Amino acid sequence: MGVVKVFPWRESSLVTQDLEGIVYNAGHARRA
């Protein structure tokens, strides 16, 4: 969700959604 705010010009882009998922998953993986 935060990534969309970082890239507001891509907020409707599927690429941004993919990056958001990658960052989200990576964050959880590192905390695990």
C-alpha positions, 0 to 999 in steps of 0.5 A, a space after each residue: 500500500 505504501 509503494 503506491 504513495 511512493 509512486 503516485 504517477 503509477 498508482 493505477 499501474 499493474 507494475 506498481 501493484 506487482 512491486 507493492 506485492 514484492 516489497 510486501 512479501 520481502 518485508 515479511 520474509 525478512 521479519 520471519 
